[in-house]
Amino acid sequence: MTLKRKDMYEKSVAQTRDKRMKWWREARYGMFVHWGLYAFLERNEWVQAIECIPVKEYEKLAQKFKPKPNAAREWAKLARDAGMKYMVMTTKHHEGFCLWDTEQTDYNTVKTACGRDLVREYVDACREFGLKIGFYYSLMDWHHPDGGRCAYDPAASRRFLDFTKGCVRELMSNYGKIDILWYDVALPFKSHEGWESLAMNQMARKLQPHILINNRSRLDEDFSTPEGSVKPAKSERGWEACMTFNDTSWGYMSAAAQDSWTDRDILKMLNTASSSCGNLLLNIGPAPDGSVPTEAVAPLKNVGKWLAKNGQAAYGKVDTAPGSFGASASGSFSRKGKRIYFWVRCWPGREMGIGGFTTKLKRARFHVSGKKIHFEQEGHRIILKNLPRTSPDKITGITMIELDFVSEPKHHAFATTPPLLGDF
């Protein structure tokens, strides 16, 4: 019976998926926000578990958590200026501290020193700046007394599942339309049956008919979430790579600032996502007072300036593009129909070769200026000629070139086998 119910549910969800996901598939780029008590310790959002900090000691941080009013406006404005189209914020991370006015536990921002509903402030900020709204919710909980023993104690399991569903119900009920429900770490239960995910997600969809749900409640739902690397999902499935800004910690960690992404790094990730019909969800970890880490501001704003001129290559409906292997060492691609967008990261000078395209090229031009580029095409080789000596892009140094083909472009890496690679 459970399998039949699951099949019926998944079939029903699939019937509306394309309509519900249209905006998300075209948005391409969003901001992830990890914010919680761990920000005070600046040693990773898993610090409580990593350093074996007792619950009673850790929960004292809640009496220090008094962020500046409406800090979320700073994030939302930056997200908009960065060219992002949506946000996802941690309403409760693994530490169990809830950032909203929940009736499920007193361990929340309203009943402790903060005295405010920070989820409400976040929702209001997203709406003010025209961003779609996502709620992250960690299923794992280190603070709840039944968060661990629910795995082997039936009574504890019932209490913890009721707590979890109560939290999700509040988040889906109290803030108007919510666009994304982003679960994380479905432990200690190892199946969707253990979490009663089917009933929980049916409830969420009844309360929010347009909601998108990720794949971390042990059901596939709407989209996959590769973490720490920008890798496409299989079988044409929607996917969103979640990456953190310093590649070290999702929560605030000032010592990791030296490892932060540059604007060029971010655009490389975004190019990879757009070339494979996926999304990039890029995380910032605000300071305890809610301030955006300084090292994130300039790169994000630069990316926003660049996208204001070149965003057509990333946003909207895109098609799978050829990979850079066997095409050009200077950059990589995204595609819309007969047009290839060539994201040139390493400007080669006056001439540039592109290998592997077997379709006739009709026109080449600079995307921003519209200036035509002279080219020659012979066999599988295209040569762009009489180029400027340096990159025309003065924002990030990544220049966008449009390549318009007579039909849908076909590409074969190493179409003419190079010497010594015949047995590669």
N, C-alpha and C positions, 0 to 999 in steps of 0.2 A: 504493500500500500504506500509506504514512504517513497519508494522508487517511482511509482506511478504519479504521486503528487508532485515530486520533483520534476519529472518529465513534463507534466502539464504546466507547471509554473514556468519552466524555462521556455517552453513553446510560446506561452502567453507573452513573456517578456520579449522574446525575439520578434514577435509581430509588431511591436512598437519601437524597437531599438533604433532603426534608421531615422525615424522622425525625431525621437528624443535626443539622439546623438548628433544631429546635424550641426548645431551651433558649436559643439565641443570639437568635432572633427575639423571645423573651419577656424577655430580659435587658435589652435596650435601651441599656445604659450601661456603658462600661468605661474603664479607665485604660491609657493608653499611657505607656511609660517609655523615654525616650532617654537612654542613659548610656554614656559611653565616655571615651577620652582627651581628646577635644575639650572636656570640661568644665573642664579646667585653663586653657584659653586664653580661655574665656568670649566667644568671637566666632563663634558659630554652629557647628553640627555639621559644616558643609561647610568649615570654616576651612582645612583642609589644602589643599583644591583652590582655594578662593577666593584665598588668599594665596600660593599656589605654594610651600608649605613642602616642602623635600626630604624624602624618605622617611626617610633616616638621621637627620635632625634631629628629625622628628616622632616617630619610634619611641622616642626617649629618654624621652618622657612615660611610657612603660610602667614605667620604673624609679621613677616618683614615685607611681604609682597604688596606694595602700594604703588603701582605704576601711575605715570602721569595720565590725566584724563584724555580719553579719545586718542590714545597712541595709535590705534588702528587707522586713523586718517592718514598718518604719515606713511604707513605701509601701502594703503590703497592708492594714494597719490603717486607714490613711487612706482607701484605696479602699472598704473595707467601710463605714466611717463616712460616706462620701460617698454611699452608696447604689449604688455600682458593683457589678457582678456578675461581672466578669472583668477580666483584665489581659493586656497584650501588652508584652513587654520586648525591647529590641534585644540579641540574642545576639551579633551582629556587624553593625556599621554599615559605611558605605562605607570608613572608614579601615582596615578589615581586622583590627582587634584583636578577638580572640575572648574572650568572657567565660566560657568553659567549658574543661574539661580535654580539649582536642582533640588527636588524634594527627596532625592534618593540618598543623599549624604550631606552632612554638614561640612564636609571637606571640600569647600567650594569658595569662590571669590566673593560671594555675597555675604557669607556667614563668617568670614575671617577678616583680616585687617583691611583688605582692599575695599570691601563693602559695595562692590559694583558688579554688574553682569557684563563681563568682558566680551562674551559672545554677542550680546546685543550691540555693543559698541562696534564690534567687527562687522556685523551685518549692516548696520547703518552706514558705516564707511564704504563698504562695497557698493551699496546702492547709490550713495552720493557720487561715486566716481565711475558708475556705469559698469561694474564688474560682476560677473556671475559668481555665485556663492557656493563654496564647498565646506563641509564639516568633516574633519578628521576625527575618528573615535577609536581609541585603542581598546580592543577587547580584553587584552591582558591587563591586570590591575594588581600592583604590588601593595596597595594600601588596604583594599577591602579584605576583611578577615577571612572571607571565603574564596578569595581570588586564587589561592593555591590548592586548598583542600577540596575544592569543588571537583577535582579530578578523581577523587576516591570516596568522597562522602556524599551520598545521595541528597541528604537534607541540605548540606552546604551548596551542592550543585543547584538545587531548586532556588535557594535564596539568591545565589549569584546570578543565575539566569534571569530571575525576576528583576534584580537590580539593573542588569545590562539592558533588558528590554525597556525598563522604565526610563533609563537615560536616553535611549534611542527615540523612544516615543516623545519625550519632551523636546528633543532637538528637532524632530520632524513636525512638531505641533505648535511651537511657541514663537516662531520667527518669520512667519509668512513663507513665501516660496523659497525653497532651497534647491540648488541645482545638482549638487554632488554629495553623496555619502561615501566617505573614504575610510573604510575600516583598516585596522592594522593589527598584526600579531595575534592570531587566533590560538592562543595557548592559555590554559593547558589542554583544552579539548583538541582532539586530533581529527575530528570529522565535523561536517556541517550538522549531523544529527546531534552531536554533543552540544553544540551551540544553539540548536534549534533555529538555525539561520534561515531556514525556509519560512517559518512562521514570522520571524523577526523582519525579514526583508519584504514579505508580503504586507506586513503592517506598515513598513516605511513607504512602500509604493501606494498603498491605499491613502495614506496621509499626504503624500507628495507624488502624484501620478506622473510627473515629468522627471523624476529624480534619476540620476545616473549613479550606479553603484559599482564599486571596484570589485576585484576578485579575491579579497583577503578575508572573507568570512567563510572560506572553504566552499564557496559556490563560485562558478565562473562569472556570473552576472554580466556586466556590460563591457568592461575593459580590463586589460592586464596592466600590471604596474612593475616593470623592470626597475630595479633600484641600484644606483651606483654605476650604471653603464647605460648608454643609449643604444638599445638593441630592439629591433622590430619584433613584434609578436608573430606567431605562426598563424597560418590559415586565414589571412586577411582580417584578423581580429583587431579591434581597436586597442591601442596601447599608449601608455603615457610613462615616459622615463622620469623618475623622480631623482633629482640630483641636489646635493647640498652645496652651498656656496664655497666652502673651504675644503671640501672633499675629506673632512676629518670629523666634524661634529654637526649634528642637526640643530642642537641647542646652542645658545650663546657661549662662545669660547674665544676670548680675545687673543689668546696665544696662538690660535690657528689662523689668524688673519694673513700671515705671510704665505699661506697656501691657497689663497683665494683665487677664483677664476678671474681672468681678464675679459674685457668685452669681446675679444677675438675668440677666446675659449667658448664663451656662451654662444656666439654665432655659429661656431663649428658644431656644437651640440644641436642647435636649432636646425641647422642645415641637414644633419643626419636624421633628425626626426621628420622634417618636412619631406625629405627625399624618400621616406618609407611610410608616409601617411600616418605618422604618429605625432604625439605631443611631447612637450618638454615642460615639466613642473619643477621650477627652480626654487630652492629653499633659502630663506633667510632665518636666522635665529636672533630675534630681538633681545636687547639687554633687559635686565630686570625692570627698568622703568619704561620699557616699550620702545626705546630708540632703535632705529635701524643701525646695524654695525656700519661704521664709517667706510670700511673697505668695500662694501657692496654698492654704495650710492653711485659713484662715478661710473663704474662699468655698466650698471643697469641703465643709467641715463644715456650713456653713449649708445648702447644697444637700441634704446628707444629712438634716438635721433636717426640711427641708421635704418631702423625698420620704417620710420616715417617716410623714407625715400625708397626703400627697397622691399617693403613688406609684401608686395604682390607676389614675390617669389616664395613666401612662406605661408601666408594666410590663405584661407578659402579652400576650395576643393582642389587637391593636388593628386597627381598620379605617381605611381612608383617610378623612380628615376634610376638610370644606370649608376652603378658604383664608380668610384674614381679609379679603381684598379684597371689599368690598361687604357685609360682615357686621358688623364692629365695629372701630372704631379703638382700642378699649380693651384688646383681647387677641386671642387666637386659640384654636384648638380641637384636641382629639383625640377619637376616637370609638371606642366599643365597642357595636356593634349599634345599638339604638334610643337609646342614651345619648350625648349630646355633653358632653364636659368642656370648660368654658370657662375658660381660663387668663387671668384678668383682670390685666393688667400695670399698666394706668393707671386707677386707680379714679376714676370720674367724679362721685361724690357720690350724691345721693339717688335718681337715676333713670338708667337705662341702656337704650339701644336696640340691638337686633340686627336686621339686615336680611337678607332673602333666603331665609329658611326657608319652604318651602311646605307642610311637614307640620305637623299640629296638635300643639302642645305640651301635654303632659299635666301636667307638674309641673316646678317649678324649686326648687332648694334649695342651700344652702351645703354643700359636700362634707364639711368637717371637723365642723361642729356639727350638720348635718342639719336646720337650721332652714329652714322653707319660705320661699320668696320669692314675693310677690304679683306677678302679671304680667297683661298684656293682650296679646292677639294679634289683629291685623286684617290680612287679606291676607298680605303678605310681611313684616310688621313685628311684632316682639315687643318689648314694653317691660317691663323689670323695674322694679318700683316699691317705694317705702318702704325703700330701702336705707340702710345706715349711711353716715354722712358720710365716713368714712375706711375704708380697706381693713381688713377683719377680720384679715388675715394679718399677724402681727407678726414673722415670720422674715425674709422677703424682700419683703413687700409684694405678692406675687402671690397672689391669692385664687382658689380653685377653686370654680366653680359647676357643678352638675349640671343638665343640661337633658334631661328624659326625654320622648320623643315617642311618639305612639301607634303609629307604625311607623318603619321605617328612615328617618331624616331626609333629605329632599331639599332642596337648596339651589341657588339661582341668583343669582349676583352681579348687582346692579342689575336685579332682577326687574321693577321699574317704572322705566323709563328716566328718569333725572333730566333736567331741562331743560338744554339746551345740550350734552348728551352724545349726542344721537341719532346723530351721525355720527362718534363717537369711535372 
